[in-house]
């Protein structure tokens, strides 16, 4: 239903936007349903009508944030048969979206602390979904073809994916620690993000290139 402000947002959308801000500021434990209702401009009874508990509301917000982030990443990965271009594009879009979405990084960090029950379902759904070939299967097929062409060395596609994701994610998940320990390091800085893209790509690409080319500049 349209909201009373005339701006086209439904009551549910207003609740989710308000809840996202409150959860980011106070965390799940510190957030209060009354505070969320006030931020959404509704009464607490209506909030409970839409979302019966804070746990259900938090889960919905988390699912929405992580799913939107992942779909943005998947949708930006180039459709190419060239493994080098695919890797560079995947690394670039992951880092761009991590650097530009600090709220998602916070939600992911909290979710990891809970054991990742929501993230597991969301990630599986987005990575494996698709009316045709999923991005996961496209990646595995591309690696297999490039190995068969002897352009890259035999490599486990899952471990390659895990390695790339780890190198992209870590500096953003650990940003408060890294910024405190290493002077001048700011993962949120645009120049840092560009350097990080190049460093991750070069390390991954040099690691899988076949034969003597792996040592070339």
N, C-alpha and C positions, 0 to 999 in steps of 0.2 A: 504494500500500500504506500502511496506517496506520503511524505511527511508534511507536517503543518507549516513548514517554512517555505514550501513551494520550490525548493531547490532540487526536487526530483529524487532525493535520497529516501529510501524506505526507513522505517523505524529500526529494522534489524541492522541496516547499514550504519545508521547513526550509533547504535549500541556498540557495534564492532569497532568503529573508529574511536569511540570514547574509551572502550575497554582496552584497546591497543595502547593508547597513551597512558592510561592508569597502570596497566601491567608493566609497561616499560619503566615507568617512574618508581613504582613500589614493589614490583615483582608479584608473583602469584600470592605468596603468603601475606604480603603487606597490603594488597589491594582490598578494597571494601566495595561491596555491591552498591551501597548507598552513594559512594563517591562516583562510581561508574554511571549510576542512574542520573545523578546531578549533572555530570559532564555531557550526557546524552540528551539532557533536557526532558526527561521523563520521570515518572514516579517509580519507586522500587517495585511495586506490585506488577507493573507492566514489564519491568526488566525480568522478573521471575516468570512471567508468562512466556516470554520468548526463550529464556535460558533458565532452566530450573535451579541451577546451582552455579557457583563460581567455577567449579572444576569443569563443568560442561562449557561455560563461556570461555574459559582459558583455552581449553582444547580446540574450540572453534577458531579462536583468534590465531592460535599456533598453527593450525592446519592451513588457514587462509594465508598467513604470512609466508610460511615455508613453501606452500604449493605455488604461490605467485612468483616467488623467487626462482624456484626450480623451472617453472614453465618459461620464465623469461630467459633463463640460461639455455634451456633446450631449444627454444625458438630462435636463439641467436647463433647457434652452432652452424657453421656453413655446411650445406649439402654438397659434398665434394668427394671424389674418389682418390684424392691426394692426401695421404696420411699427414704429411708435413703441414698442409694448410688446415686440416681438420684439428690437429693438436694446437696449432697457434691460435685458431679461432676459439676453440674450447677454453683454453687457458685465459685468453684475453677477456672473454665474456664473463667467465667466473670471477676473475679479479675485479673487473669493472663493476659488477653487481654487488660484490662483497664490499668494495670501497664506497659504493654509493648507497648502501642499505645497512647502516650500522644497527638498525633495530632488528633486522633479521639475524645478524651475528649474535646479538644479545639473546634472542629467543633460542637460537641453536645452542648456545652455551648452556642456557638453563635446561634445555631439553636433554643434552648430553648428561648433565648432572642427575637427571631423573631416570637415566637408563635408555632414553630415546623411544618410548612406546609410541608416541604420536609420529615422530619423524620417520620411524621405520615404515609405517603404513603409507605416509605421504610420499616418501622417496620412492618406494616400490611402485606406487601407482603412477607417478609422473614419469619415471625413468623407463618403465615397461609399457606405458600406454602408447597408443597411436593407432589410427585407422589402418595403417599399413605396417611398415617395419618400425619398431621402436628405435629410439636413439641408441639404446643399449645394444640391441642386435646389429644396428648399423655400424656401431663402433667395432664390435667383435668381428663382423664380416670384413670390414676395412683392414683391420690388423691382419686377419688371416690371408687376405689377398696380397697385402704388401710383403708378408713373410714368404708367400709362394713365389712372388716376383723377385725375391731376394733383395729387396730394397731395404728391408729392416731385418735385424736378426730375429731368430725365433724368440718370442716373448709371450708370456701369459697376458692376454688382454685385460683380465680382471685386475691383476697386479699392476699393470701399467696404469689403468684407470685409478686404482687406489693411490698410487704414487703421485699422480698428477693432482688429484683432489687434495691429498695431504699437503703437498707443497703450496697449493693455492690457499687452502683454508687456514693453515696453522698461524700465519702471521696476523690474521684478523681475529681469530679466536683468542690468541695470546697477546693482542695489541697492548693492553695495559701493562703487562709485564715487560714486553720488549721495549716499549717506550721509556720505561723507568730504568731498565738495565743498560740499554744502548743509547747513548746521547745522540740526538738528531734523528732517531728513527721514528717516523710517524706513518703507520700504515694507512691513515686516512688522507695523506698527502697525495696529490695527483702525480707528482714526479716520482714518488716512491712506487706507486702502483704501476707506472709505465716501466720502471726498472725491474720491478718484480716480475712482470709479464715476460720480459726478455730473459731474465735469469732462469725462471722455471722452464720456459720453452727450450732454451739452449741445453739445460741439464737433461731434460727428458729426451730431446731429439738426438743429442750426441750419444745418449745411453742406448738408443735402439737402432741407430743407423748401422747398416751392414758393412762388413769388411773394413778396408783401410780408410773409407770415407769418414768413419766415425771420429778419426783424429784430425780431419781437415778443419780449417777455420770456417 
